[in-house]
């Protein structure tokens, strides 16, 4: 679940307010500890690009992933008309992007929603190169409607399977993590319908903790899927429990794997993630971070990299970028190495 105005986004409001008001733009600035929420990464021409939740989607670049240049201009300075028509109450606070290069073009999906409700939409942008200044509006990929759908169209993630077929997974609360096959325009393929591939709890389980953040969304506290291919397996990372509460957050990351992109995804004990399975992968250490979540994973420059946001104890619960190298156990499960 995401709030309308995340604690960490107060930082971004200061950065982007000038650009939104039409006054002269602020200059980029450099930081070694960027404040982010729901980060994703891309790499092109020796430059790392980071995109995250914020006003119009925030962006930054780096040459080494140690220092980041925070750009004052968001990706989207004007929201497409369809976003407000599709999601009542949505304005310009864009959640949880994902980005991928496929068939010679960069594709970026993003979430339009309001807190605690599943009237949501996932939009699509594209451009030929990350250095190209303008993203092209490609419309809407999928929408969810209150009272119609038992899933929530936020937190998209693209995955390309071994046959060069594009898929998208997404979801937050309700009936959990969804997946659908895409066509060559990165929209839902003809005849495809979403299918559930992971839940926080089994659908038959009624003995679950109450939701402390929303009376609307229920208790299936799972969201933010990300699928990573490695050595013939597809690994499904998800975030369990509750984000966006600063130092009160208890977000954490779990993982399962499958030989097939559309599952079933099983945890290390063999339990299906559709029935509440998932092996705990990362949680707050209560020393540096109260909680961590909404992750992504990449193979770049010969290294497997895991990123997410963590609710920093030193920064009173503000969320900052977490980066860790991934190593693999003898039986093929991911583990993290401290930097």
N, C-alpha and C positions, 0 to 999 in steps of 0.2 A: 504494500500500500504506500502511496506517496501523498504527502500533504500538499495543499495548494501553494504553500510557501514554506519550503524546507528551511530549517535553521541555517544550513550552509548557503542557501541561495541569497540570504541577506547580503552576503559578500558580493555575489554577482550582480545584485541590483545596483550596488554602488558603482560597479564597473561599467554597466551597460545603460544606466539611466541617461547619461548624456547622449549616447547614440539614439536611444528611443525618443528623446525629446527634440531631435533635429539640431542640437547645438554642436559645436565643434567636438570631434571625437577625442577621447583620451588616448594616450599613447599605450602601446603594449608594455607589459612589465615582466620581469623575470623572477621566478621563484623556484626553490628546490623542494618545496612542500606544498604543492597546489591543493587548494580546496576543491573537491569534486563530489558529485553524486552520480551514481550509475555510469561509471566511465567505460568507454570503449576506445580501441586504438586501431590505427592503420599506419602502414609504412610505405613510403614512396620516395624515390630519388634521395636516399640517405636522410630522410626526415621522418620522424614519428609525429603523427597527428593524434590528438586526444579530443574526444567529443563527450559531452556529458549534459545531464539535466540542467536546465536554466532558462532564462528568458531567451526564446528563439534558438536554443541549443548553443551552449558555450563551447569554445574551441581554444586549443593551445597547441604549440609545436615544440619539438625538441630534436637535437642532434644526437643525444646520448642517453635520454631518459633519466638524467640526473637533474638537469635544470630545464625548466619549461618556460616558454614565452607565452604568456596569457594574452590573447587577442581581445581587444575591447569590443569588436564587432561580432555579434552572434551570427550564426549561419543564416537564420531567417529573420530579416528585419521587418518583413510584412508577412502575416499569416495568410495562407490561401483561404479564399472565401468559404470553401467547402468545410473547413475544420469547425467553424462556428455553427454552420448549418447542421452538421452531423452530431456535434457534441454541445448541447446547451450548457452555457456557463463557462466553456473553454474560451480563453483569450489568447495568451501568448507564452504561458509558462509550460514549456515543452519537456516531456519526461523521456528518459531512458532510450536514447538512440542506439542503433546498431549500424555498422558500416562494413561493406565487403566489396572486393573487386571481382567482377565476373563478366566474361565475354567482352573484355576491353573497356569496361565502364565501372565507375564507382557508384554503388547504390547505398543510400542511407535511409533507414526506416526510423520513424519516431512516433511517440505516443501522445495522444490528445485525450485528456480525461479530467475529471474532478474528483476530489477526495471521497473515498468510501462508496463510490457508485460504479456500476459497470456499463453505463452509457458512454462508450469510449470508441476511439478509432486509431488505427495505425496508418500513418501517411508515408509517402515515398518521395525521395529526391534522388537525382542522379547528376553526374557530370563526368567528362572524359578523364580528368586528372584532378588530384586534390589541390594542385597549385592553381587550377583554373578558378577565377574569382566567383563564378555564379553557379549555384545549384539549380537544376531544372525541376519544377514541380511535376511529379508523375501521378498525382492524385492519391486516392485512398486504396489501401490493400484490403483491409477488412474492418468491419465495425461490429460492435456488440450493443445490444439494446436491453435496458432494464425491462424485466417481465417477459422478454423473448428468449434471451440466451442465458445459459448457466455457466458462462465463462466471461472473461474480461479482456478486451482487446488492448492490452498495454504490454510493455516489456518485450518487444520483438527481438528475434535473433535469426539471422540467415545461416543456413548450412548447405553446402554443396556436397552431394554424396559422391561415391566412387565412380558413378556413371555420368557425372557432370549434370546431374539433376538438382535443381534448386528447391529447397524447402524452407519453411519458416515455422519457428516455434515461438510461443508467446504465452502470457497468462499471469494472473494474479488473483489469488483467493477463489471464490466460487467453486467451480469444478476443476480447478488446478491448471496444469500446464497443457496447452493445446499444440497441435501440429497440423500442417497442411502442405500439400505439394503445390509449387508455383509453376507458372509458365515462363517463357523466355523474356517476358516484360516485367518479371518479378511481381506479378499479380496472381491471385488464386487461380489455379488451373481449372478448366471447365469440368464441372461435375464433382469437384472435390468438396468435402465437408470436414470441418475440424474434428480431430479425435483427441481424447485425453491420454497423455503419456506419463503423467506424474501427479500425485496428490500428496499433501502433507499427512493426511490420515486416510485410512480406507473408507470408502463411501458408506460402509455398513457400521462404522465405528461412531457411536454417539457420545462416548465418554471422552470428550476433548475439552481443553481449556477454553474459557470464554475469550472473545475478542476485546481487548482493552481499548481499541482505537475507533471502532465503528460498529454501530448497531445494524448496518446494512449488509456488510460484506461476509458475515459468517466467520467460521473458524478454520477454514482450509488454508492455513497460513503458509502458502508456498507461492513463489513468484520468481521472476528474473531468470529464465532459463538461458543456458548457453551451451551449445554442443561443440565439442572439439574432437577432431579425428586424430587417432594415433595408432599406428601399428595394427591396422585392421579392425580397430574398435572405434565406436562412437561413444564419447563420454558426455553424459548429460549432467551439467552442474546446475543446481537450483539454490535459491535462498529460502531458508525456513524462518518463520516467525516474524518479528516486527521491526521494521526500519523506522527512520524518520522521527525518532523520539529523543534524539541527542544521547545523553548519557543513560537514558532509560531504555534505549534500544537493546534488543536481544537477537538481532539478525545473526545468521550463521549460514555457512555453505555446506551443502551435501552433494554427493555424486553417485551416479550409477553408470552402467555401461551396457552396450548392445552391439551385436555384430551387424544389425540392420539399423538404418538411420531412423526408421519409424518405430523402433522398439521390437519387443519389450525391453525396457531398461531395468536391469537388476542391480542390487547393491552387492557388497562384498560377501554377504551371507546368502545371497541368492533370492532375496525378497524383491518382488516386483514393485517398482516405484509407483505404479498405478494403485497399489494397495498400501501406500504409506512407506514404502521402502526408501532407502537412501543411506549411504555411509557418510557420517560426519567427516568433513574435509578440513574446515577451518572455522574457528570461532574466536571471539574476543579473549585475549589473554589476561584482561583485567589489570594489566600493567601499562601497556601502551595503548590498547584499544578496548573499549567496553564491548564492542560488537563489530562485525565485519560482514559485508555482503554485496550483492549485485555485481557479480564477477564477469570476467571475460578471460579467454586464454588464446595464445597465439604461438605459432612457430615462426620466428623471424631471426635472420642472421645466425642460423644454426643453433638457436636456443629456444626452448619452450618457456613461455612467460605467462604468469598468472597476474591479473590485476583485479582490484576491487576498491570499494571505498571502506574506510574504517572510521568509527566514531572515536575520536582521539581524546584520551583522558587529559593530556597536556593542554588541549585546546577546548576544554570544557564541553566535550561532546560534539564539536564540529566535525564534519566528515572530510577526510583528506585521502589522497591517493596512496594505495598500498600496492607494492610490486614485489613479486617473489619469483625466483627460478623454480621450474617444475622438474623434478626427477621422477624416475619410474621404478617401482619395485620389481622384483624378479617375476612376480605373477601379473605384472602389467597394470598396476594401480598407481595413480599419481600421488605424489607427496611434495610438500613444499620445503625449500631450503631457505634458511634465514640469510639475508644479504650480509 
